[in-house]
Amino acid sequence: MAGCGGATISDPSEELAPETPSASPPALSPDVLVYPDVSMGAGSIEEGIAALNEYRALAGLQPVVSDAAWSTACLGHLRYLEFASTEQYGGACVLMHDEPDESNPSYAPLHEKAAGGALLACDRTSETQLSLGRSVDRWINSLYHRLPLLDPGLVRVGGASYGGYVCLHYASGTLPLDEPQQVFWPPANTFDVPISFVGRERPCPTTPADPNGTAAEQCPAAGFIMSSTWYGPEYGYPYSASSAAPALFTDDDGQAVPLLAWYADGVAGHDPAGGLIPRTIAWVPAATLEEGRRYRAELSGESWTFRTGSRLE
């Protein structure tokens, strides 16, 4: 595909003064919240954004819309990565959020800016091109990459896929919140929640001693990771080192589920990738959860339940 090359397109920053979309997610009865299954992904960028909105609706969040200018900038960065992979890395995936090589024909400051506030994914081994929908599914079902996608202030994104790479720019389309808002994942009373975290994330939440030193392809699997995040002003985050550790139980008999690790932003010994889970607490079960079982997560006097399905991720 011919395209942007090294040309710089106009900076869309000033155009991004997005208003919160007026359409609200459909009202759902608490007993029919079903975890989306988009594990096979979707073909187009718009279908990928629709998949993201399925997840956001489950948490009671407003849908996002696509932004053409940031999508173009995302595509430019993917062309930069594809060229670097082909010319310098023997076709292997190269995931970087900057563009240090100005001789790359797709280098442009705006492409680099888009990548700096984006999630990136790559699969150059598959015969079918990696889709945005499949990538959104993986990001939501991880830990570190989940957080920006569930921000209540996110209203606009740029998305692109090219040569086995996917880019989703979120930073410029996220508005500040006036009041803190807590988002649980999975949301309370959700059915068909996946039973495992399959790994392949960096930082790696399943190697708490060295999350940044573990390559994504070497990041081990574990049970499905739960999280509670306070978005917005910092005063909304109540956790401290003196707070009780989060816990997980099987809801029918109250048996404790062993945790590989638990994380809490700013808590010594439980924040190994400092600054990367802002105002977030996370539960990492030591093993795959049981199919068709109801679980109860507890945190400092709060508790909520969800039910697993059969899906691994």
C-alpha positions in Angstrom: 0.0 0.0 0.0 1.3 3.4 -0.9 0.5 6.2 1.5 1.8 8.8 3.9 5.5 8.1 3.4 7.4 10.8 5.3 4.8 13.5 4.7 3.4 15.2 7.7 -0.3 15.5 7.9 -1.9 18.4 9.8 -1.9 18.0 13.6 -5.4 17.1 14.6 -4.9 18.1 18.2 -6.8 21.3 18.0 -9.7 19.5 16.2 -10.0 17.1 19.2 -12.3 19.0 21.5 -14.8 16.1 21.6 -18.1 16.3 23.3 -19.4 13.3 25.1 -21.5 11.4 22.6 -25.2 11.9 23.3 -26.1 8.2 22.7 -26.2 6.3 26.0 -25.4 2.5 26.2 -28.6 0.4 26.4 -30.0 -0.1 29.8 -29.5 -3.7 30.9 -31.1 -5.6 33.7 -28.5 -6.7 36.2 -29.3 -10.4 35.5 -28.6 -10.2 31.8 -25.1 -8.6 31.7 -23.2 -11.0 29.4 -19.5 -10.8 28.7 -18.9 -10.0 25.0 -17.3 -12.8 22.9 -15.3 -11.1 20.2 -12.4 -13.5 20.5 -12.4 -14.1 16.8 -12.1 -10.4 16.2 -13.7 -8.3 13.4 -12.6 -7.1 10.0 -12.9 -3.4 9.9 -11.8 -0.6 12.2 -15.4 0.5 12.8 -16.3 -3.1 13.8 -13.3 -3.0 16.2 -14.6 0.2 17.8 -18.0 -1.3 18.1 -16.4 -4.2 20.0 -14.8 -1.7 22.3 -18.2 -0.1 22.9 -19.7 -3.5 23.8 -17.2 -3.7 26.7 -17.7 -0.1 27.7 -21.5 -0.6 27.7 -21.1 -3.6 30.0 -19.5 -1.2 32.6 -22.1 1.4 32.1 -19.7 3.7 30.2 -20.5 6.0 27.2 -19.6 4.8 23.7 -16.6 6.2 21.9 -16.5 7.4 18.3 -13.7 7.2 15.7 -11.5 10.2 14.7 -10.3 10.2 11.1 -7.2 12.4 11.7 -5.8 10.3 14.5 -6.6 7.1 12.6 -4.5 8.4 9.7 -1.7 9.2 12.1 -1.9 5.7 13.7 -1.7 4.2 10.2 1.4 6.2 9.5 3.1 4.7 12.6 2.1 1.2 11.6 3.8 1.7 8.3 6.9 2.9 10.1 6.8 -0.3 12.2 6.2 -2.6 9.2 9.1 -1.0 7.3 11.4 -1.4 10.4 10.4 -5.0 10.8 11.0 -5.9 7.2 14.2 -4.0 6.7 15.9 -4.4 10.1 14.3 -7.3 12.1 13.7 -10.1 9.6 10.0 -9.7 9.6 9.6 -10.0 13.4 7.1 -7.9 15.4 8.6 -4.6 16.4 6.5 -2.7 19.0 7.7 0.8 19.8 5.8 3.9 20.8 8.4 6.3 19.2 10.0 6.8 15.8 13.8 7.2 16.4 14.8 6.5 12.8 14.1 9.6 10.8 15.3 7.9 7.6 12.3 5.5 7.7 10.1 6.6 4.8 7.0 6.7 7.1 8.7 8.8 9.8 6.6 11.8 10.8 6.3 13.7 14.1 2.5 13.3 14.1 2.8 9.6 13.6 5.1 9.4 16.6 2.7 11.5 18.6 -0.2 9.2 17.8 1.9 6.1 18.9 2.9 7.8 22.1 -0.7 7.8 23.3 -1.8 4.5 21.8 -2.0 0.8 22.4 -0.2 -1.4 19.9 -0.4 -5.0 18.9 1.2 -7.3 16.4 0.9 -10.7 14.8 2.9 -11.2 11.7 2.7 -15.0 11.7 -1.0 -15.3 10.9 -2.3 -15.7 7.3 -5.1 -13.3 8.2 -4.3 -9.7 9.3 -4.7 -9.0 12.9 -7.9 -7.0 13.5 -8.7 -4.2 15.9 -11.6 -6.2 17.3 -9.3 -9.1 18.2 -6.8 -6.7 19.7 -9.4 -4.9 21.8 -10.5 -8.3 23.1 -6.9 -9.1 24.2 -6.3 -5.7 25.7 -9.5 -5.8 27.8 -8.6 -9.2 29.0 -5.2 -8.2 30.2 -4.3 -5.7 33.0 -2.1 -2.8 32.0 -3.7 -2.4 28.6 -7.2 -2.6 29.9 -7.1 0.6 31.9 -7.2 3.4 29.2 -10.0 1.6 27.3 -12.3 1.7 30.4 -11.7 5.3 31.2 -15.1 7.1 31.6 -13.5 10.2 30.0 -12.6 8.4 26.8 -14.9 9.7 24.0 -12.9 9.5 20.8 -10.2 7.1 19.4 -8.1 6.7 16.3 -7.6 3.2 15.0 -5.7 1.5 12.2 -4.4 -1.9 11.1 -1.6 -2.6 8.6 0.8 -5.4 7.9 -0.1 -7.5 11.0 0.0 -4.4 13.3 -2.8 -2.6 15.1 -2.9 0.8 16.7 -5.5 2.4 18.9 -4.9 6.0 19.9 -6.7 7.1 23.0 -4.8 9.8 24.7 -6.0 12.8 22.7 -9.6 11.7 23.0 -9.7 11.3 26.8 -11.4 14.1 28.7 -10.7 14.9 32.3 -13.4 14.0 34.8 -14.7 16.4 37.4 -15.5 13.7 39.9 -13.8 10.3 40.6 -15.6 7.3 39.1 -14.9 3.7 40.1 -14.9 1.0 37.4 -14.9 -2.7 38.4 -13.8 -5.3 35.9 -15.6 -7.6 35.3 -18.6 -5.5 36.3 -20.9 -6.9 39.0 -23.4 -9.5 38.1 -21.7 -10.3 34.7 -22.2 -13.8 33.2 -19.8 -15.7 30.9 -16.6 -14.0 32.2 -13.5 -15.7 30.8 -11.7 -18.1 33.1 -8.1 -17.2 32.4 -5.5 -14.6 31.6 -3.6 -16.2 28.8 -0.4 -14.1 29.2 1.4 -12.3 26.3 1.4 -8.9 28.1 4.3 -6.6 28.9 4.6 -5.5 31.7 3.7 -9.0 32.7 1.3 -9.2 35.6 2.1 -12.9 36.3 5.8 -12.3 37.0 5.5 -9.8 39.9 9.2 -10.0 40.7 10.1 -8.6 37.3 7.1 -7.5 35.2 9.1 -5.2 33.0 11.9 -7.8 32.5 9.6 -10.5 31.1 9.0 -10.5 27.3 5.3 -10.6 26.3 5.7 -14.0 24.6 7.2 -15.4 27.9 4.5 -13.9 30.2 2.8 -16.9 31.8 -1.0 -17.6 32.0 -3.1 -17.4 35.2 -6.7 -17.0 36.2 -8.8 -14.1 34.8 -7.5 -10.8 36.3 -10.0 -8.6 38.1 -9.4 -4.9 38.7 -11.0 -1.8 40.4 -9.9 1.6 39.1 -10.7 5.1 40.3 -10.7 7.4 37.3 -10.6 11.2 37.6 -9.2 13.3 40.5 -6.7 11.7 42.7 -8.7 12.1 45.9 -11.0 9.4 44.7 -8.4 6.6 45.3 -8.8 5.4 48.9 -6.1 2.7 49.1 -3.1 2.7 51.4 -0.7 0.2 52.7 -2.9 -0.3 55.8 -5.9 -1.4 53.8 -6.9 -5.1 53.7 -5.6 -7.2 50.8 -8.2 -7.9 48.1 -9.6 -11.4 48.2 -11.6 -13.7 45.9 -14.0 -16.5 47.0 -16.2 -19.0 45.4 -19.6 -17.6 46.1 -21.6 -20.7 46.9 -19.3 -22.1 49.6 -17.0 -19.1 50.5 -13.8 -20.9 49.7 -10.8 -18.6 49.2 -9.3 -18.6 45.8 -5.5 -18.5 45.9 -3.9 -15.5 44.4 -0.6 -15.4 42.5 -0.4 -11.7 43.3 -2.4 -8.6 44.1 -1.5 -5.2 43.0 -2.3 -1.7 44.4 -1.0 1.6 43.0 1.5 3.1 45.3 1.5 0.3 47.9 5.0 -0.9 48.7 5.7 -4.5 47.6 2.5 -4.6 45.5 3.3 -2.0 42.8 6.2 -3.6 40.8 5.6 -1.6 37.7 5.2 1.8 39.4 2.9 4.3 37.8 1.4 1.9 35.2 -1.8 1.0 37.1 -2.8 4.5 38.2 -5.4 4.4 41.1 -6.0 0.7 40.4 -6.2 -2.5 42.5 -5.9 -5.9 40.8 -6.5 -9.5 41.7 -4.4 -12.1 39.9 -5.7 -15.7 40.6 -2.9 -18.3 40.7 -4.8 -20.7 38.4 -7.5 -20.8 35.8 -11.0 -20.2 37.3 -13.6 -22.9 37.2 -16.2 -22.9 34.4 -19.7 -21.9 35.2 -18.9 -20.9 38.8 -20.0 -17.7 40.6 -17.2 -15.8 42.3 -17.2 -13.0 44.9 -14.4 -10.4 44.9 -13.8 -8.4 48.1 -12.0 -5.2 48.7 -12.0 -3.1 51.9 -15.6 -3.8 52.7 -16.8 -3.8 49.1 -17.8 -7.0 47.3 -19.4 -7.9 44.0 -20.0 -11.2 42.2 -19.7 -12.5 38.6 -20.1 -15.8 36.9 -17.6 -17.5 34.6 -18.3 -19.1 31.3 -16.1 -21.6 29.4 -14.0 -19.2 27.4 -10.2 -19.1 28.2 -9.8 -15.4 27.3 
